[in-house]
Amino acid sequence: MNKKAVEQLSRIVTTLRANGFENLSEVAIFCAAASATLEDNLIGVSDLSRAAGIPMSSASRYVWDLHERGLIEYTPQSTDRRLRLVRAKLDALK
């Protein structure tokens, strides 16, 4: 790995730590939500669970934690009020 790549990864890790990310599953959830957000889409928690390769209950907990920290916002689905879709709040990163 070259010096530039190491420096970039170091900055990424610093940003993740500054925003309270504690594990790779939480990072995977946020990255999947961010990817959907960048494509101007919303994503469901079950889709986030599949993207991160973790159980639905864990994904739901991570989404809630990210929501509490202001990094993800919930949007109710128009056809099923029980289902909530999420969007990453990219401007909330420190």
N, C-alpha and C positions, 0 to 999 in steps of 0.2 A: 504494500500500500504506500502511495507516495505522500509526501508531506502535506500537500494541499488537501488531499482526501482526509487525512487525519485531522487537520485543522477544521474542515467542514463538519466532520462527525463530532468533534469536540464542541463546536458551537451549537450543534443540534442537541447534544446531550445537556449542555448548559441551559438551553431554552426549555427543554422538557423538564428539567429539575426545577427551574424557576417557576414553572407553571404547575408544580405539584404532581407531575406524573410519577407514579411509583413502580409500575411494572410494564412489561411489554404488551400484555393483553389490553391494558388501558390505552397505550399508545396505538395499538392496532385498531381499536374502536374509534379513537379520534381520527386517525388517518383515513379510515374508510368513510367516516362521516364527512371529513374535509374533502375527500375526493368527490363524493356525491355533491357537496355544496359547490365545489368549483365547476361542476357540470350543470349547476343550477337545478339540482334535483334534491328531493328529500329522501331519506332512507329509513326503513323500519328497523326496530331493534332486532327482529329475527334475522334480517339481512346482515346487520352488524355482527350478530352472533356467528353466522356462517363465515363471514369475511375474516373474523378473528380466530375462528376455529375453537370457540369456547362455548360452554353451555349457555342457554338462553337466560337462566337465572343470573349467571355471572355478568353477561353482557348488560342485562337490565340494571344491575347494581352499578356497573362502571358508567353507564349512561347517566344514571341518577347522580353519581358523584361528580361527573363532568358538568352536568347541569347545575349542580349546587355551586360549583366553582366558576360558573359563568362561561364555560367553554363550549357548551352545546345548548341549543334551545329546542323545546318541544313545540310541535304544531299538530293540532288534532286533525285526523283524516276526515275528509268531508263525507265519505260514505259510511264510515264506522267510527263512531265517537269514542269507542273504547281503545281503538288503535291510535297510537301516537307515532308520528314521524319526527325525525330529528334533522337538524341542520347544525353544522359546526359554526361557531362564531370565531372566525379566523382573526378578526380584529381584536379579540380579547387576549390573544397571546402576548405575553410580556416581552 
